[in-house]
Amino acid sequence: MKDWIMGIVAASVLRSIAMALTPPGRVRSVTGLVCAVVCALALVSPVLEIDLDDLAVGLAEYEQMAEEVVSQSEEETKMLNRAYIEEEYEAYILDKAAETGVAIETVSVTARWDDEAMVWYPWQAVLGAAYDGTLSQTIEAQLGIPAERQEWSGDEG
């Protein structure tokens, strides 16, 4: 940076001296044009020194980092959506249990990702309660979790 500023200052001083020493007329116009080109080159000299290979490598690295950030963000969003959906299914089961009079201590629903439909769907339910056939059938009918993937902490269902 210091060299660049010194180059601009030197080109400006050189221009001032050359213009002061040049007699008026056509020669002065040509001298002014040459000095303007020298000053312009001094201004753009950092741009002329850029290594295009290094620039390309830097841009490729930046693009890769950006892709990694986007991928990580998408994965985090997917996991947050999963947690939210599992909580909603758990709340649904608790509501249905309350409606049917089943006392449930805990509920845990595990969701799985469907690549075709691009959605989370309930896969398994673990219920901290004695088996209740009515609630089990409701869970199967409404959430699609068959009795085989329902775990009850009380009697076997």
DSSP file with accessible surface (Angstrom, degrees, kcal/mol):
  #  RESIDUE AA STRUCTURE BP1 BP2  ACC     N-H-->O    O-->H-N    N-H-->O    O-->H-N    TCO  KAPPA ALPHA  PHI   PSI    X-CA   Y-CA   Z-CA
    1    1 A M     >        0   0  165      0, 0.0     4,-2.2     0, 0.0     5,-0.2   0.000 360.0 360.0 360.0 -42.7    0.0    0.0    0.0
    2    2 A K  H  >  +     0   0  162      1,-0.2     4,-2.6     2,-0.2     5,-0.2   0.908 360.0  50.1 -62.5 -42.4    2.9    2.4    0.9
    3    3 A D  H  > S+     0   0  138      1,-0.2     4,-2.2     2,-0.2    -1,-0.2   0.877 109.1  52.5 -63.7 -37.1    4.6    1.7   -2.4
    4    4 A W  H  > S+     0   0   80      2,-0.2     4,-2.1     1,-0.2    -1,-0.2   0.937 110.9  45.7 -65.3 -45.7    1.4    2.4   -4.3
    5    5 A I  H  X S+     0   0   83     -4,-2.2     4,-2.6     1,-0.2    -2,-0.2   0.914 112.2  51.8 -64.6 -41.3    0.9    5.7   -2.6
    6    6 A M  H  X S+     0   0  110     -4,-2.6     4,-2.7     1,-0.2    -1,-0.2   0.886 108.4  52.1 -63.1 -37.2    4.5    6.6   -3.2
    7    7 A G  H  X S+     0   0   32     -4,-2.2     4,-2.5     2,-0.2    -1,-0.2   0.906 109.7  48.1 -64.3 -41.5    4.1    5.8   -6.9
    8    8 A I  H  X S+     0   0   42     -4,-2.1     4,-2.3    34,-0.2    -2,-0.2   0.935 113.5  47.6 -64.9 -43.1    1.1    8.1   -7.2
    9    9 A V  H  X S+     0   0   78     -4,-2.6     4,-2.7     2,-0.2     5,-0.2   0.934 112.4  49.2 -63.8 -44.5    2.9   10.9   -5.4
   10   10 A A  H  X S+     0   0   59     -4,-2.7     4,-2.7     1,-0.2    -1,-0.2   0.917 111.2  49.2 -62.8 -42.2    6.0   10.4   -7.6
   11   11 A A  H  X S+     0   0    9     -4,-2.5     4,-2.3     1,-0.2    -1,-0.2   0.902 112.4  48.9 -64.9 -37.1    3.9   10.4  -10.8
   12   12 A S  H  X S+     0   0   54     -4,-2.3     4,-2.4     2,-0.2    -2,-0.2   0.915 112.5  46.8 -68.7 -42.6    2.1   13.6   -9.7
   13   13 A V  H  X S+     0   0   77     -4,-2.7     4,-2.6     2,-0.2     5,-0.2   0.930 112.4  50.5 -64.8 -44.7    5.4   15.4   -8.8
   14   14 A L  H  X S+     0   0  103     -4,-2.7     4,-2.8    -5,-0.2    -2,-0.2   0.916 110.5  50.2 -58.5 -42.4    6.9   14.3  -12.1
   15   15 A R  H  X S+     0   0  101     -4,-2.3     4,-2.7     2,-0.2     5,-0.2   0.925 110.3  49.5 -62.1 -45.0    3.8   15.6  -13.9
   16   16 A S  H  X S+     0   0   76     -4,-2.4     4,-2.1     2,-0.2    -2,-0.2   0.924 113.8  45.2 -62.3 -44.1    4.0   19.0  -12.1
   17   17 A I  H  X S+     0   0   92     -4,-2.6     4,-2.0     2,-0.2    -2,-0.2   0.939 114.2  48.6 -65.4 -45.7    7.7   19.4  -12.9
   18   18 A A  H  X S+     0   0   26     -4,-2.8     4,-1.3    -5,-0.2    -2,-0.2   0.909 113.0  47.2 -62.7 -41.1    7.3   18.3  -16.6
   19   19 A M  H  < S+     0   0   28     -4,-2.7    -1,-0.2     1,-0.2    -2,-0.2   0.863 111.5  51.4 -70.3 -33.9    4.3   20.7  -17.1
   20   20 A A  H  < S+     0   0   80     -4,-2.1    -1,-0.2    -5,-0.2    -2,-0.2   0.855 114.4  43.0 -70.7 -32.6    6.2   23.6  -15.5
   21   21 A L  H  < S+     0   0  139     -4,-2.0    -1,-0.2    -5,-0.2    -2,-0.2   0.660  95.3  91.4 -87.7 -16.1    9.3   23.1  -17.7
   22   22 A T  S  < S-     0   0   20     -4,-1.3     3,-0.1    -5,-0.2     6,-0.0  -0.653  77.7-124.9 -85.6 132.4    7.4   22.5  -21.0
   23   23 A P      > -     0   0   81      0, 0.0     5,-0.5     0, 0.0    -2,-0.1  -0.350  37.1 -90.0 -71.3 153.3    6.7   25.7  -23.1
   24   24 A P  T   5S+     0   0  111      0, 0.0     2,-0.3     0, 0.0     3,-0.2  -0.233  86.4  53.1 -60.4 152.9    3.1   26.4  -24.1
   25   25 A G  T  >5S-     0   0   48      1,-0.2     4,-1.5     2,-0.1     3,-0.1  -0.851 107.8 -24.6 125.2-157.1    1.8   25.0  -27.3
   26   26 A R  H  >5S+     0   0  216     -2,-0.3     4,-2.0     1,-0.2     5,-0.2   0.862 130.0  55.3 -66.7 -36.7    1.6   21.6  -29.0
   27   27 A V  H  >5S+     0   0   92      1,-0.2     4,-2.6     2,-0.2    -1,-0.2   0.905 105.6  53.7 -63.9 -38.8    4.5   20.1  -27.0
   28   28 A R  H  ><S+     0   0   92     -5,-0.5     4,-2.6     2,-0.2    -1,-0.2   0.889 106.9  51.8 -64.7 -38.6    2.8   21.0  -23.7
   29   29 A S  H  X S+     0   0   85     -4,-1.5     4,-2.1     2,-0.2    -1,-0.2   0.922 111.7  45.8 -63.1 -44.6   -0.4   19.2  -24.8
   30   30 A V  H  X S+     0   0   81     -4,-2.0     4,-2.7     2,-0.2     5,-0.2   0.921 112.7  50.8 -65.5 -41.8    1.6   16.0  -25.7
   31   31 A T  H  X S+     0   0   30     -4,-2.6     4,-2.7     1,-0.2    -2,-0.2   0.921 109.6  51.2 -61.5 -41.9    3.5   16.3  -22.4
   32   32 A G  H  X S+     0   0   13     -4,-2.6     4,-2.2     2,-0.2    -1,-0.2   0.905 110.6  48.7 -62.1 -40.8    0.2   16.6  -20.5
   33   33 A L  H  X S+     0   0  117     -4,-2.1     4,-2.2     2,-0.2    -2,-0.2   0.936 112.4  47.6 -65.1 -45.2   -1.2   13.5  -22.2
   34   34 A V  H  X S+     0   0   83     -4,-2.7     4,-2.3     1,-0.2    -2,-0.2   0.927 112.8  49.1 -63.0 -43.5    1.9   11.5  -21.5
   35   35 A C  H  X S+     0   0   13     -4,-2.7     4,-2.5    -5,-0.2    -1,-0.2   0.881 108.8  53.3 -64.6 -37.1    1.9   12.6  -17.9
   36   36 A A  H  X S+     0   0   49     -4,-2.2     4,-2.5    -5,-0.2    -1,-0.2   0.910 109.1  49.2 -64.1 -40.3   -1.8   11.7  -17.6
   37   37 A V  H  X S+     0   0   77     -4,-2.2     4,-2.6     2,-0.2    -2,-0.2   0.923 110.7  50.1 -64.8 -41.9   -1.1    8.2  -18.8
   38   38 A V  H  X S+     0   0   58     -4,-2.3     4,-2.1     1,-0.2    -2,-0.2   0.928 112.1  47.8 -62.8 -43.2    1.7    7.8  -16.3
   39   39 A C  H  X S+     0   0   28     -4,-2.5     4,-2.0     2,-0.2    -1,-0.2   0.909 111.2  50.7 -64.3 -40.9   -0.5    9.0  -13.5
   40   40 A A  H  X S+     0   0   50     -4,-2.5     4,-2.1     1,-0.2    -2,-0.2   0.914 109.7  50.4 -64.2 -41.5   -3.3    6.6  -14.6
   41   41 A L  H  X S+     0   0   97     -4,-2.6     4,-0.8     1,-0.2    -1,-0.2   0.887 108.7  52.6 -63.4 -37.0   -0.8    3.7  -14.7
   42   42 A A  H  < S+     0   0   17     -4,-2.1     3,-0.4     1,-0.2    -1,-0.2   0.888 109.8  49.8 -65.4 -36.1    0.3    4.6  -11.2
   43   43 A L  H  < S+     0   0   95     -4,-2.0    -2,-0.2     1,-0.2    -1,-0.2   0.896 117.7  37.4 -69.2 -39.5   -3.3    4.5  -10.0
   44   44 A V  H >X S+     0   0   67     -4,-2.1     4,-1.7     1,-0.2     3,-0.7   0.409  83.9 106.2 -96.1   5.3   -4.1    1.1  -11.5
   45   45 A S  H 3X S+     0   0   32     -4,-0.8     4,-1.2    -3,-0.4    -1,-0.2   0.852  75.9  55.7 -57.5 -37.8   -0.8   -0.5  -10.8
   46   46 A P  H 34 S+     0   0   50      0, 0.0     3,-0.3     0, 0.0     4,-0.3   0.901 107.4  50.8 -62.3 -34.0   -2.2   -2.7   -7.9
   47   47 A V  H X4 S+     0   0  100     -3,-0.7     3,-1.2     1,-0.2    -2,-0.2   0.889 107.0  53.5 -68.7 -35.8   -4.8   -4.1  -10.3
   48   48 A L  H 3< S+     0   0  122     -4,-1.7    -1,-0.2     1,-0.2    -3,-0.1   0.748 104.5  56.7 -70.4 -22.1   -2.1   -4.9  -12.9
   49   49 A E  T 3< S+     0   0  154     -4,-1.2    -1,-0.2    -3,-0.3     2,-0.2   0.449  77.4 121.1 -89.5  -1.1   -0.1   -6.9  -10.2
   50   50 A I    <   -     0   0   87     -3,-1.2     2,-0.8    -4,-0.3     3,-0.1  -0.449  62.8-134.5 -66.9 130.3   -3.1   -9.3   -9.4
   51   51 A D     >  -     0   0   80     -2,-0.2     4,-2.2     1,-0.2     5,-0.2  -0.787  12.1-159.0 -85.7 111.8   -2.2  -12.9  -10.0
   52   52 A L  H  > S+     0   0  122     -2,-0.8     4,-2.5     1,-0.2    -1,-0.2   0.819  89.9  56.3 -65.4 -30.1   -5.2  -14.3  -11.8
   53   53 A D  H  > S+     0   0  120      2,-0.2     4,-2.4     1,-0.2    -1,-0.2   0.932 109.4  45.7 -65.7 -45.0   -4.3  -17.9  -10.8
   54   54 A D  H  > S+     0   0  109      2,-0.2     4,-2.7     1,-0.2    -2,-0.2   0.887 112.2  52.4 -63.7 -38.4   -4.4  -16.9   -7.1
   55   55 A L  H  X S+     0   0   85     -4,-2.2     4,-2.6     2,-0.2    -2,-0.2   0.929 109.6  48.3 -63.3 -43.1   -7.6  -15.0   -7.7
   56   56 A A  H  X S+     0   0   59     -4,-2.5     4,-2.3     2,-0.2    -2,-0.2   0.917 112.8  48.1 -64.3 -42.3   -9.2  -18.1   -9.3
   57   57 A V  H  X S+     0   0   79     -4,-2.4     4,-2.5     2,-0.2    -2,-0.2   0.928 112.2  49.9 -63.9 -43.6   -8.0  -20.4   -6.5
   58   58 A G  H  X S+     0   0   33     -4,-2.7     4,-2.4     1,-0.2    -2,-0.2   0.910 111.0  48.5 -61.8 -42.4   -9.3  -17.9   -3.9
   59   59 A L  H  X S+     0   0  102     -4,-2.6     4,-2.6     2,-0.2    -1,-0.2   0.896 110.9  50.8 -65.9 -38.5  -12.7  -17.7   -5.6
   60   60 A A  H  X S+     0   0   55     -4,-2.3     4,-2.4     2,-0.2    -2,-0.2   0.916 111.2  48.2 -65.2 -42.0  -13.0  -21.5   -5.8
   61   61 A E  H  X S+     0   0  113     -4,-2.5     4,-2.5     2,-0.2    -2,-0.2   0.909 111.7  50.1 -63.4 -42.2  -12.2  -21.7   -2.1
   62   62 A Y  H  X S+     0   0  160     -4,-2.4     4,-2.5     2,-0.2    -2,-0.2   0.922 110.3  50.0 -62.5 -42.3  -14.8  -19.1   -1.3
   63   63 A E  H  X S+     0   0  114     -4,-2.6     4,-2.4     2,-0.2    -2,-0.2   0.918 110.7  49.4 -63.4 -41.3  -17.4  -20.9   -3.4
   64   64 A Q  H  X S+     0   0  112     -4,-2.4     4,-2.2     1,-0.2    -1,-0.2   0.919 111.2  49.2 -64.6 -42.9  -16.6  -24.2   -1.6
   65   65 A M  H  X S+     0   0  110     -4,-2.5     4,-2.3     1,-0.2    -1,-0.2   0.906 110.6  50.9 -62.9 -40.8  -16.9  -22.5    1.8
   66   66 A A  H  X S+     0   0   40     -4,-2.5     4,-2.4     1,-0.2    -2,-0.2   0.914 109.5  50.2 -63.7 -40.9  -20.2  -20.9    0.8
   67   67 A E  H  X S+     0   0  113     -4,-2.4     4,-2.6     1,-0.2    -1,-0.2   0.895 109.8  51.2 -63.9 -38.9  -21.6  -24.3   -0.4
   68   68 A E  H  X S+     0   0  110     -4,-2.2     4,-2.7     2,-0.2    -2,-0.2   0.907 110.0  49.2 -64.7 -41.2  -20.5  -25.8    3.0
   69   69 A V  H  X S+     0   0   93     -4,-2.3     4,-2.6     2,-0.2    -2,-0.2   0.928 112.6  47.4 -64.6 -43.3  -22.3  -23.1    4.9
   70   70 A V  H  X S+     0   0   77     -4,-2.4     4,-2.7     2,-0.2    -2,-0.2   0.932 113.1  48.6 -63.6 -44.2  -25.5  -23.6    2.8
   71   71 A S  H  X S+     0   0   71     -4,-2.6     4,-2.3     2,-0.2    -2,-0.2   0.929 112.7  47.6 -62.3 -44.7  -25.3  -27.3    3.2
   72   72 A Q  H  X S+     0   0  117     -4,-2.7     4,-2.5     1,-0.2    -1,-0.2   0.915 112.0  50.6 -63.6 -40.6  -24.8  -27.0    7.0
   73   73 A S  H  X S+     0   0   59     -4,-2.6     4,-2.5     1,-0.2    -2,-0.2   0.910 109.9  49.6 -64.0 -42.5  -27.7  -24.5    7.2
   74   74 A E  H  X S+     0   0  125     -4,-2.7     4,-2.4     2,-0.2    -1,-0.2   0.909 111.5  49.2 -63.1 -40.6  -30.0  -26.8    5.3
   75   75 A E  H  X S+     0   0   99     -4,-2.3     4,-2.3     2,-0.2    -2,-0.2   0.915 111.4  48.8 -65.6 -42.4  -29.1  -29.7    7.6
   76   76 A E  H  X S+     0   0  105     -4,-2.5     4,-2.5     2,-0.2    -2,-0.2   0.914 111.6  49.6 -64.1 -41.5  -29.7  -27.7   10.7
   77   77 A T  H  X S+     0   0   69     -4,-2.5     4,-2.6     1,-0.2    -2,-0.2   0.920 109.8  51.6 -62.4 -41.7  -33.1  -26.5    9.3
   78   78 A K  H  X S+     0   0   60     -4,-2.4     4,-2.2     1,-0.2    -2,-0.2   0.921 111.1  47.2 -62.1 -43.1  -34.0  -30.1    8.5
   79   79 A M  H  X S+     0   0   75     -4,-2.3     4,-2.5     2,-0.2    -1,-0.2   0.890 111.3  51.0 -68.2 -37.8  -33.2  -31.2   12.1
   80   80 A L  H  X S+     0   0  122     -4,-2.5     4,-2.4     2,-0.2    -2,-0.2   0.916 110.2  49.9 -64.9 -40.2  -35.1  -28.3   13.6
   81   81 A N  H  X S+     0   0   82     -4,-2.6     4,-2.7     2,-0.2    -2,-0.2   0.908 109.9  51.7 -62.5 -40.5  -38.1  -29.2   11.5
   82   82 A R  H  X S+     0   0   72     -4,-2.2     4,-2.8     2,-0.2     5,-0.2   0.939 110.2  47.5 -61.3 -48.3  -37.8  -32.8   12.6
   83   83 A A  H  X S+     0   0   41     -4,-2.5     4,-2.2     1,-0.2    -2,-0.2   0.917 113.0  49.2 -60.9 -41.7  -37.7  -31.8   16.3
   84   84 A Y  H  X S+     0   0  134     -4,-2.4     4,-2.1     2,-0.2    -1,-0.2   0.935 112.5  46.9 -63.4 -45.4  -40.8  -29.5   15.8
   85   85 A I  H  X S+     0   0   43     -4,-2.7     4,-2.4     1,-0.2     5,-0.2   0.913 110.6  52.2 -66.1 -41.6  -42.8  -32.2   14.0
   86   86 A E  H  X S+     0   0   36     -4,-2.8     4,-2.4     1,-0.2    -1,-0.2   0.921 109.4  50.3 -61.0 -40.8  -41.9  -34.8   16.6
   87   87 A E  H  X S+     0   0  116     -4,-2.2     4,-2.5    -5,-0.2    -1,-0.2   0.889 109.0  51.8 -63.6 -39.1  -43.1  -32.4   19.3
   88   88 A E  H  X S+     0   0   96     -4,-2.1     4,-2.2     2,-0.2    -1,-0.2   0.913 110.4  47.6 -64.8 -42.4  -46.4  -31.8   17.5
   89   89 A Y  H  X S+     0   0   55     -4,-2.4     4,-2.4     2,-0.2    -2,-0.2   0.901 111.3  51.5 -64.0 -40.7  -47.0  -35.6   17.2
   90   90 A E  H  X S+     0   0   46     -4,-2.4     4,-2.4     1,-0.2    -2,-0.2   0.924 110.0  48.7 -61.7 -43.7  -46.2  -36.0   20.9
   91   91 A A  H  X S+     0   0   41     -4,-2.5     4,-2.5     1,-0.2    -1,-0.2   0.892 109.6  53.5 -63.2 -38.3  -48.7  -33.3   21.7
   92   92 A Y  H  X S+     0   0   62     -4,-2.2     4,-2.6     2,-0.2    -2,-0.2   0.929 109.3  47.5 -62.0 -45.6  -51.3  -34.9   19.5
   93   93 A I  H  X S+     0   0    1     -4,-2.4     4,-2.6     1,-0.2    -2,-0.2   0.922 111.0  51.4 -63.7 -41.3  -50.9  -38.3   21.3
   94   94 A L  H  X S+     0   0   78     -4,-2.4     4,-2.3     1,-0.2    -1,-0.2   0.911 110.4  49.3 -62.3 -40.4  -51.1  -36.5   24.7
   95   95 A D  H  X S+     0   0   98     -4,-2.5     4,-2.2     2,-0.2    -2,-0.2   0.929 112.2  47.2 -63.2 -45.4  -54.4  -34.8   23.6
   96   96 A K  H  X S+     0   0   50     -4,-2.6     4,-1.9     2,-0.2    -2,-0.2   0.880 110.8  52.7 -64.8 -37.1  -55.9  -38.1   22.3
   97   97 A A  H  X>S+     0   0    2     -4,-2.6     5,-2.4     1,-0.2     4,-0.8   0.919 109.2  49.0 -63.9 -41.7  -54.8  -39.8   25.6
   98   98 A A  H ><5S+     0   0   78     -4,-2.3     3,-0.5     1,-0.2    -2,-0.2   0.898 109.9  52.1 -64.6 -39.1  -56.6  -37.1   27.6
   99   99 A E  H 3<5S+     0   0  136     -4,-2.2    -1,-0.2     1,-0.2    -2,-0.2   0.862 115.4  40.6 -63.8 -36.7  -59.7  -37.5   25.5
  100  100 A T  H 3<5S-     0   0   61     -4,-1.9    -1,-0.2    -5,-0.1    -2,-0.2   0.458 114.7-114.4 -93.1  -2.3  -59.8  -41.2   26.0
  101  101 A G  T <<5 +     0   0   68     -4,-0.8     2,-0.5    -3,-0.5    -3,-0.2   0.684  63.0 148.9  80.1  20.4  -58.9  -41.0   29.7
  102  102 A V      < -     0   0   23     -5,-2.4     2,-0.7    -6,-0.2    -1,-0.3  -0.750  43.9-135.9 -90.1 128.0  -55.5  -42.8   29.4
  103  103 A A        -     0   0   89     -2,-0.5     2,-0.5    -5,-0.0    27,-0.4  -0.751  26.4-176.6 -85.6 116.5  -52.9  -41.6   31.9
  104  104 A I        -     0   0   29     -2,-0.7    25,-0.2     1,-0.2     3,-0.1  -0.960  18.9-172.9-117.4 128.6  -49.6  -41.1   30.1
  105  105 A E  S    S+     0   0  175     23,-2.9     2,-0.3    -2,-0.5    -1,-0.2   0.900  74.1   2.0 -81.7 -47.6  -46.4  -40.1   31.9
  106  106 A T        -     0   0   90     22,-0.3    22,-3.6     2,-0.0     2,-0.4  -0.976  56.9-165.7-141.1 153.9  -44.2  -39.6   28.8
  107  107 A V  E     -A  127   0A  20     -2,-0.3     2,-0.4    20,-0.2    20,-0.2  -0.995   6.0-179.0-138.9 136.6  -44.5  -39.7   25.1
  108  108 A S  E     -A  126   0A  56     18,-2.2    18,-3.0    -2,-0.4     2,-0.4  -0.985   5.2-169.3-137.3 124.5  -41.6  -39.8   22.5
  109  109 A V  E     -A  125   0A   1     -2,-0.4     2,-0.5    16,-0.2    16,-0.2  -0.946   7.9-154.6-114.6 134.5  -42.2  -39.9   18.8
  110  110 A T  E     -A  124   0A  42     14,-2.8    13,-3.3    -2,-0.4    14,-1.7  -0.934  12.2-157.5-108.0 128.7  -39.4  -40.6   16.3
  111  111 A A  E     -A  122   0A   0     -2,-0.5     2,-0.3    11,-0.3     9,-0.1  -0.745   1.3-155.0-104.4 152.8  -39.8  -39.2   12.8
  112  112 A R  E     -A  121   0A 119      9,-2.7     9,-2.5    -2,-0.3     2,-0.4  -0.926  20.7-113.4-123.8 155.0  -38.2  -40.4    9.6
  113  113 A W  E     -A  120   0A  66     -2,-0.3     2,-0.7     7,-0.2     7,-0.2  -0.689  17.9-152.0 -91.1 131.9  -37.4  -38.5    6.4
  114  114 A D  E  >> -A  119   0A  59      5,-2.7     4,-2.0    -2,-0.4     5,-0.9  -0.911   3.8-163.7-103.1 111.1  -39.3  -39.6    3.2
  115  115 A D  T  45S+     0   0  123     -2,-0.7    -1,-0.1     2,-0.2    -2,-0.0   0.821  87.0  48.9 -65.1 -33.6  -37.0  -38.7    0.2
  116  116 A E  T  45S+     0   0  186      1,-0.2    -1,-0.2     3,-0.1    -2,-0.0   0.949 122.0  31.1 -71.9 -50.0  -39.8  -39.0   -2.3
  117  117 A A  T  45S-     0   0   57      2,-0.1    -2,-0.2     1,-0.0    -1,-0.2   0.647  98.8-136.4 -83.7 -14.6  -42.4  -36.8   -0.5
  118  118 A M  T  <5 +     0   0  121     -4,-2.0     2,-0.3     1,-0.2    -3,-0.2   0.898  64.3 111.7  59.5  44.5  -39.7  -34.6    1.1
  119  119 A V  E   <S-A  114   0A  75     -5,-0.9    -5,-2.7    -7,-0.0     2,-0.4  -0.952  70.4-112.4-140.9 159.6  -41.4  -34.7    4.5
  120  120 A W  E     -A  113   0A  19     -2,-0.3    -7,-0.2    -7,-0.2    -9,-0.0  -0.755  35.7-173.3 -87.2 140.4  -40.9  -36.0    8.0
  121  121 A Y  E     -A  112   0A  77     -9,-2.5    -9,-2.7    -2,-0.4     2,-0.2  -0.973  32.6 -96.1-134.4 150.5  -43.4  -38.7    9.0
  122  122 A P  E     +A  111   0A   8      0, 0.0   -11,-0.3     0, 0.0     3,-0.1  -0.460  43.0 168.4 -68.6 132.6  -44.0  -40.4   12.3
  123  123 A W  E     +     0   0A  61    -13,-3.3     2,-0.3     1,-0.4   -12,-0.2   0.769  58.7   9.2-110.7 -44.1  -42.1  -43.7   12.5
  124  124 A Q  E     -A  110   0A  49    -14,-1.7   -14,-2.8    21,-0.1     2,-0.4  -0.989  54.5-157.5-144.8 148.6  -42.2  -44.9   16.1
  125  125 A A  E     -Ab 109 150A   0     24,-2.1    26,-3.0    -2,-0.3     2,-0.5  -0.995   0.9-165.0-129.6 133.7  -43.9  -43.9   19.4
  126  126 A V  E     -Ab 108 151A  52    -18,-3.0   -18,-2.2    -2,-0.4     2,-0.5  -0.984  15.7-168.1-116.7 118.1  -42.7  -44.8   22.9
  127  127 A L  E     -Ab 107 152A   1     24,-3.6    26,-2.0    -2,-0.5     2,-1.6  -0.932  22.9-144.9-115.1 130.8  -45.4  -44.2   25.5
  128  128 A G  S    S+     0   0    7    -22,-3.6   -23,-2.9    -2,-0.5   -22,-0.3  -0.572  72.2  82.7 -88.0  70.0  -45.0  -44.2   29.2
  129  129 A A  S    S-     0   0    7     -2,-1.6    25,-2.0   -25,-0.2    24,-0.5  -0.978  87.4 -82.8-161.1 163.9  -48.3  -45.8   30.0
  130  130 A A        -     0   0   53    -27,-0.4    23,-0.1    -2,-0.3    26,-0.1  -0.470  66.5 -83.9 -70.9 148.2  -50.1  -49.1   30.2
  131  131 A Y        -     0   0   80     24,-0.3     2,-0.4    -2,-0.1    -1,-0.1  -0.253  45.5-172.3 -57.9 134.8  -51.3  -50.4   26.8
  132  132 A D     >  -     0   0   48      1,-0.1     4,-2.6    -3,-0.1     5,-0.2  -0.970  14.6-156.2-131.7 118.2  -54.6  -49.0   25.7
  133  133 A G  H  > S+     0   0   25     -2,-0.4     4,-2.6     1,-0.2     5,-0.2   0.874  92.9  52.0 -61.7 -40.8  -56.1  -50.6   22.5
  134  134 A T  H  > S+     0   0   81      2,-0.2     4,-2.2     1,-0.2    -1,-0.2   0.945 113.5  43.2 -63.8 -46.9  -58.3  -47.6   21.7
  135  135 A L  H  > S+     0   0    0      2,-0.2     4,-2.7     1,-0.2    -2,-0.2   0.909 112.8  53.8 -65.8 -39.4  -55.4  -45.1   21.9
  136  136 A S  H  X S+     0   0    2     -4,-2.6     4,-2.2     1,-0.2    -2,-0.2   0.922 109.9  46.8 -60.6 -43.8  -53.1  -47.6   20.0
  137  137 A Q  H  X S+     0   0  133     -4,-2.6     4,-3.0     2,-0.2     5,-0.2   0.886 111.3  52.1 -66.1 -37.8  -55.7  -47.8   17.2
  138  138 A T  H  X S+     0   0   34     -4,-2.2     4,-3.2     2,-0.2     5,-0.5   0.928 109.4  49.4 -63.4 -44.0  -56.0  -44.0   17.1
  139  139 A I  H  X>S+     0   0    2     -4,-2.7     4,-2.0     1,-0.2     6,-1.2   0.920 114.3  45.8 -62.1 -40.8  -52.2  -43.6   16.8
  140  140 A E  H  X5S+     0   0   88     -4,-2.2     4,-1.0     4,-0.2    -2,-0.2   0.938 118.3  41.3 -68.3 -44.3  -52.2  -46.1   14.0
  141  141 A A  H  <5S+     0   0   80     -4,-3.0    -2,-0.2    -5,-0.2    -1,-0.2   0.908 125.6  32.5 -71.2 -42.5  -55.1  -44.6   12.1
  142  142 A Q  H  <5S+     0   0  124     -4,-3.2    -3,-0.2    -5,-0.2    -2,-0.2   0.843 133.5  24.6 -87.7 -35.7  -54.2  -41.0   12.6
  143  143 A L  H  <5S-     0   0   24     -4,-2.0    -3,-0.2    -5,-0.5    -2,-0.2   0.563  96.5-123.7-107.5 -13.1  -50.4  -41.0   12.6
  144  144 A G     << +     0   0   43     -4,-1.0    -4,-0.2    -5,-0.7    -3,-0.1   0.732  62.1 140.1  78.1  20.3  -49.7  -44.2   10.6
  145  145 A I        -     0   0    0     -6,-1.2    -1,-0.2    -9,-0.1    -2,-0.1  -0.863  46.0-141.7 -97.4 107.2  -47.6  -45.7   13.4
  146  146 A P    >   -     0   0   19      0, 0.0     3,-2.0     0, 0.0     4,-0.1  -0.230  24.7-104.9 -66.5 161.5  -48.6  -49.4   13.4
  147  147 A A  G >  S+     0   0   31      1,-0.3     3,-1.7     2,-0.2    10,-0.1   0.816 118.3  65.7 -56.8 -31.0  -48.8  -51.3   16.7
  148  148 A E  G 3  S+     0   0  163      1,-0.3    -1,-0.3     3,-0.0     9,-0.0   0.759 104.3  44.9 -63.4 -26.3  -45.5  -53.0   16.0
  149  149 A R  G <  S+     0   0   64     -3,-2.0   -24,-2.1     2,-0.0     2,-0.5   0.173  93.9  95.1-105.7  19.1  -43.7  -49.7   16.3
  150  150 A Q  E <   -b  125   0A  13     -3,-1.7     2,-0.5   -26,-0.2   -24,-0.2  -0.946  58.3-162.8-107.7 124.3  -45.6  -48.6   19.4
  151  151 A E  E     -b  126   0A 100    -26,-3.0   -24,-3.6    -2,-0.5     2,-0.4  -0.941   3.7-167.5-110.1 124.4  -43.7  -49.3   22.6
  152  152 A W  E     -b  127   0A  21     -2,-0.5   -24,-0.2   -26,-0.2   -22,-0.1  -0.904  18.0-148.0-111.1 136.3  -45.8  -49.2   25.8
  153  153 A S  S    S+     0   0   89    -26,-2.0   -23,-0.2   -24,-0.5   -25,-0.1   0.725  86.4  48.0 -78.4 -17.7  -44.1  -49.1   29.2
  154  154 A G  S    S-     0   0   36    -25,-2.0   -24,-0.2     1,-0.3    -2,-0.1   0.473 114.4  -2.5 -90.1-126.9  -46.9  -51.1   30.9
  155  155 A D  S    S-     0   0  112      1,-0.1   -24,-0.3   -24,-0.1    -1,-0.3  -0.224  86.2 -94.4 -62.2 151.8  -48.5  -54.2   29.5
  156  156 A E              0   0  177     -3,-0.1    -1,-0.1     1,-0.1    -5,-0.1  -0.475 360.0 360.0 -67.4 138.2  -47.3  -55.5   26.2
  157  157 A G              0   0   63     -7,-0.2    -1,-0.1    -2,-0.1    -7,-0.1  -0.558 360.0 360.0-108.0 360.0  -49.5  -54.3   23.3
